[in-house]
Amino acid sequence: MKLPAILFLEPNRVWRTYPGGMILDQMAGIDNPKDSHFPEDWIGSTTRAVNKGREHLIEEGLSKVKIDDETMTLKSLCEKAPLAILGKQHFEKYGANTRFLLKFLDSAIRLHIQCHPTIPFAQKYLHSNSGKTEAYIILGFRDEVSEPYIFMGFQNPPDIKDFKRMIEEQDEKAILACFEKIPIKPGDVFIVPGGMPHAIGEGVFMIEVMEPTDFAVRIEFERGGYVLPEESRFMNRGIDFALSMFTYNPTSITSVKNNYFCEPRILKKQNQSLEYILIDAEKTPCFSVNRIEVKDRYVKESETFYIGIITKGSGTIRINQQSWPVKEGMKFFIPYQTGSVQFESEDSMEIITSFPPA
């Protein structure tokens, strides 16, 4: 098997408890695009999705790639050729997986108020070396959304005993009173660390980067007409387990913006093209994210594999003597062994690149 220098990634829609995905239908050229329970596209994923009632779908969430005439999961390809795909250092430290999870997320409704574990919590209670710190890169919103927002952190922290009552009684008014809406706009980038309560507002289209798990506790049981099974509310554990995952410190909107929103920093300039750091080890050790703005030509050198998403414009990718036309919405995986990649655009092209932990 000869490994290609670039792996283009097809849509990999994953079932979730909330509706959305109309924008993803449009991007895929599907007739009559509509919202459904497939609002996410998992990109370059070696992580299996966890969905109650769908346990028999053992490859749900795993990205597939085609090499010659053979189709396989990216996970199985990493297992067959780990040094070429991932590199020796990554494979020896983390095994045959990418060690991060990347998604398109297109929400038709506000998501459940939820929380994810920190790494220490996951190690202690979930037998995992990964928690679920996340990062969001906001791409846009639906036309009907006039004031896009997220909930993030407790602006009005509840007493734990009272919080337990709110959840048990599903007192939505009291739960939402713990939060204030945090305005967001296209281009915003921010980190949601483990332990922080949060929810994405309705009509948000974004890229999500996270640790490679599907861990979450949800304290609202019904959203969008779907009632969560009991096993899916608190990860098949009790409410006290869920409550212990949250950080209850007061977090003002100003504090959220100062501490968790990420300002781009220029990494390198080539001709008229620029590469920016969006997320690096200063924000999280779990993954990193850059943005490349191609206005003529940009040669990307990397010491590791990475996943790229064309988020604006169109252009060409050149590796050695081969070239491929690319446009907005396309996704690709650059293996470790590939080396330098040249991006070109006559007008302009924007690429979000995501990298594994060091």
Sequence and secondary structure as in RCSB ss.txt:
>XXXX:A:sequence
MKLPAILFLEPNRVWRTYPGGMILDQMAGIDNPKDSHFPEDWIGSTTRAVNKGREHLIEEGLSKVKIDDETMTLK
SLCEKAPLAILGKQHFEKYGANTRFLLKFLDSAIRLHIQCHPTIPFAQKYLHSNSGKTEAYIILGFRDEVSEPYI
FMGFQNPPDIKDFKRMIEEQDEKAILACFEKIPIKPGDVFIVPGGMPHAIGEGVFMIEVMEPTDFAVRIEFERGG
YVLPEESRFMNRGIDFALSMFTYNPTSITSVKNNYFCEPRILKKQNQSLEYILIDAEKTPCFSVNRIEVKDRYVK
ESETFYIGIITKGSGTIRINQQSWPVKEGMKFFIPYQTGSVQFESEDSMEIITSFPPA
>XXXX:A:secstr
    S EE    EE  SS B HHHHHHTT SS   BB  EEEES  S    TT TT TTTT  EEEETTEEEEHH
HHHHHSHHHHT HHHHHHH SS SSEEEEEEBSS    EE   HHHHHHHSS S    EEEEEEEE TT SS EE
EESBSS   HHHHHHHHHHT HHHHHTT   EE  TT EEEE TT  EEE TTEEEEEEE S    EES  EETT
EE  GGGTTTTS HHHHHTT   SB  HHHHHHHTB   EEEEEETTEEEEEEE TTT SS EEEEEEESSEEEE
  SS EEEEEEEEEEEEEETTEEEEEETT EEEE GGG  EEEE SS EEEEEEE   
